[in-house]
Amino acid sequence: MTLKLLALSSLALLTNAHMAAYHKAMYCFNGTVAGQVNYNNDDPVSPLWMLQKSDYWFHHFNGCDEFPPAPGDFLELPAGSSFTVEVAANRGVTSLSFNGQFATEWGDGQNHPEDYSIANLAGAPLSGSDCIGSPNMHTQNQSMAAGTAFAISYQSELSEVTIDNLVVFTVRYNTPWKRITSYDVPKDMPACPADGCTCAIPDGCGEPNIYMQGFKCMVTGATSTTPLATPKPPVWCEEDQSTCTQGAKQILIWNQAEGNNIAVNGFDLSGNAKSPAYNSKCGFQDGAQNDIFGHKTCRKRMVHKPVRRRFLFK
């Protein structure tokens, strides 16, 4: 009974927090204190703004990248199918803590109307930016949710992952929204190394900051050996889709002290300040990103022709 009361009092302070994707294969799943399990873990939730790359890259500023998942724990990515994570403000309101007793359809552990919006808050708070305040999804309704994404690097070691080998492979429009969120995997995803790939959920959520969580992941059911292409920076292309970056794209890095790969100013077509996100405004399609592959490498077969010798007889 004491544990339950402590859990409730801790969670009550976090209903206005930001959001993260929870799965046992995430970095800092148990928090950022060695030897302790934090069932109310919200360490990966803090947004990243105006940081050096060494601090924002895989959420290093609070040590999240220093706590890898347990050996053998992978986020499985079935080629041609989908995978699911729990998007929430706190691990305590997911199925991964307290036997799921505080989990609801929503990422704050509360109940909200199906048509939840700033016009139908049903008693929930409004944020300081006139958006839904709980959970803090930075949107006024589902249709305005900016979109979320997952990216993959075929490097097993986090230290080997760079902006040039981390490719966005799936996008889900109109998220974050409810707790259970699924993403589609391209059918041509090649297999990972034996020690797995590294994945990231690098979201912006319509605010002038970013998020960057790390996961150990593994492609399952792979049949293709075609590698992913080297990703290019996305560009703002809402006004003219023909100017969007084609093919494999990098994650969005913006409003950081260094390493930004996109810059915007002015207003979008709806009259709001431009905010790069994982949707058509930056050239990302909903679902599996099937245009991210390079060319299969093959060796030319050497054909040995017999040498004809000419003999001169006198």
N, C-alpha and C positions, 0 to 999 in steps of 0.2 A: 504493500500500500504506500509506503514511503517513497519508493521509486516512482510510482505513478504520479504522486503529488509533485515531486521534484520535476518530473518531465513536463507536466502541465504548466508549472510556474515558469520554467525556462522557455517553453515554446511561446508563451503569451507575449514575451518580449520580442519575438522574431516574426510576428505575422506581417510586419511592414518591411521585411527584408527583401533583397533582390533574389534572383533565381539561379539555380545550378542544376545540372543533370546528374542524378545519382545512380550509381551502379557499383557493384563490388569490385569491378576492375578499374575504378578511377584512382588517380593519385589522391592522397590524403583522405581516403575513405573513412578512416578512424580519427581524423583530426591531425593536428600538427604538434602533438606532444608525445614524444617517444615513450612507448610502453603503456600508453593509456588509450582506451577506446571511448571516444566522445559520441554517444548516441544522439546528441543534439548538434552534431557537427554542421557548422555553416561556414567553415574556413574557405571553401572554394567560391563562395557567393559574392564576396566583395568585388565591386567593379574596379577596373584598372583605368587610371587617368593620369596623363602627363608623367609617366614613369620612364626610366631608362629601360632599354631592351632587356638588360640583365635582370630587371625586376618584374616586368610584365610577362616575359616569356614563360609560359606554362605556370603562371601564378607564383613566381619565385619570391615575390616581395614578402610573403608570410610563410615561406618554406613549404608550400604545398607540394612542390615538385620533388622534395626530398623524402617523400613518403610514398613509395611505389606500392601498387597492390600486392597482395600475397602471391607467391609463386604459383603459377597454374591458373590464376584468375584472369580471364580474358573477356572482353566484350566481343561476343561472336557476331560476325558480319556475314550472313548467308548470301552468297552471290546470287543475284536475281530475286532475292526475297527482301525481308525487312527485319529490323531489330528494334527493341523497345528500351527506353530509359524512363526514369521518373524525374520530372522537372519540378523542383520544389525549392522553398526558401530555406529548408533545414532538413537534414537527414531524419530527424525525429518525426516528421509528418509523412514519411514514406513507408513502404512495406519492409524497409531494411533496418528499422529500429522498433523496439517495443512490440514486436510481433504484428506490426502494422495497425495497432489499435487507435492511433491518432491520424491515420491516413484517410483522406476523402478523395473525391474526384479532383479536388483542387490542390494546388501546391502550397497552401497555407494551413491545411488541415481543417478548414472551415467548409461550410456549405453555402453555395451561391446559386442564384437563378441560372437556368440554362442560357438565357439571353442576357447574361451579366454584362453590364456596361455602365458608363457614368450616368446614364439615364435610368438605370435600374440597379442601383447599388444594394438595395434591400438592407440598409443599415450599415453596410461596410463603409470604411472611410474613403475620402477622396484624397489623392496625393497633393503635394504642394504644387505640382505641375498640371493640376486638373486632369489627372489620369486615375485609373483604378488604383487604389492604394493597398489593397490586400487580396491576393499577393501582389507584390510590387512588380508588375509586368510591363510598365512603361507604355501602356496603351489605353485607349478609351473604350475599346470593344474588340471583339475577336478579329473583325475584318481589318482593323488597323494595326494588329500585332505585326511587328517588323519582319519576322522570320528567323529561324535558327538553322544551324548547319553543323555537319561533322566533316572533319578533314583527316587525311591519313598520310603517314610517311612510312615507307618500307624500310625504316631503320628501327632496330630493336632497342637501341640505347637512346635515351632521351637526349643525351649530349650530342648526338649525331643528327638530330632533327633541325632543319633550317627552313627559312621561309621559301627556299627554292626546291625543297623536296616534300613539302607539306601541301597536299592537294585537297581542295574541297570536293567531296565525292557524293554528298547528299544534302538536300535542303528541304525544310518543311515550312511552307508558307503559313502565315497567320498563327505563328507560335512565337514566344511561349504562351500557352493557354492553360489546358488542363494538365494534371500531374502525369498521366500516362501518355507518352508521346512516342510515335513510331517513325522510323526513317527507312527509306528504300535504298537498297544496295545495287549498283550496276551489275548486270549479269556477267560482264567480262572482267570483273576484278580478279587479278591474279592472286595466287597464294602468298601468304606472308612467310618470312624466314621462320625457322624452327622456334626461335625465341619470341615470335610475334612481331606485329607492327606497333607503331605508336599512333594513337588517334587524339584528336583535339576537338573540343566544341568551342569555337571562337566567336561568341556572339556579341552583338552590340545593343540589341533590344531598343533601338530607336533613341538612345540617349548618347551624349557626346563622350562615351567611354566604351571600353570593350571588356570582354571576359575571355579567359583562356584556360580551360581545364584539360588535364591530360588523362589518357586512358591507355591501358595495354589492350590491344585488340588483335583479333585473328579472323582472317577471311576463311569461311568454310564453304565446301562444295565448289571450289574453284575449278574451272575447266580451261580457262584461257591462260596463256603465258605472255600476253602482250603487256608491256610495262606501261605505267602511267607517264604521261608527258611532263616535261618541266613546266610548272605553273607560271602564269603571268599575272601581274597585278590587275585587279578589277578596276573598272572606271565607272563613273556616274554616266548613265546613258538613258535615263528615263525619257528624255525628249526625242531621242533618235536611237532606236534599238539596233540600227545597223552599225553604230559606233561602239557597241558593247565588246568587251574582250571575248574572243572566241576560244573555245577549247578549255584546257585545264586552267584553273584560276587559283591564285593564292588566297589565303585568309585575309580579311580586311584588318588593317592596322591603321588607326587614326587617332588623333588627339593624344598622342604620346610624345614624350620629350625627344625621341629619336625612332627611326625605323618606320615611319609612316609610309604607306604605299598608296594612299588615296587622300585627296584633299577636295573639299567642296565649299561653296559659299552660295549665298542667295537662298531662293525658295524653290520647293518642288512644285509640280503642277497642281497640287491641292492647296497651295498657299502656305504650307508649313516649311520651317527651316529644313534644308536638305540634311538628311541623316543617312549615311551609307549603311546598308543592311543586306541580308541574304534574301533578296527578292529581285523582281525584274528591273528595278531601278538601277541595279548594278550588274545586270546581265545574268543573274542566276535563275534557272528554271526550277519549278517545284519538283521534288522527287529526286530520283537517281540522276546524277550528272553523267550522262552516257557519252559525252564528248571529251573525256579527260585522258584518252589513251594515245600513246605514241605509236611507234612502228615496231613490229617484231623484228628483233635482230637475228640475222642468220648468217652463217658462213658460206662463202662460195665454195662449191664443191670443186676440188682440184681434179682435173682430168689429165691423166698422163698419156701422152701420145707416144707411140713407139718411134724411136729415132731411126730414120732411114739412112743407111750408110751407102755411100757410093764408092765403089772400088774401080780403080782404073787398071786395066790389064794391058800390058804392053806385049 
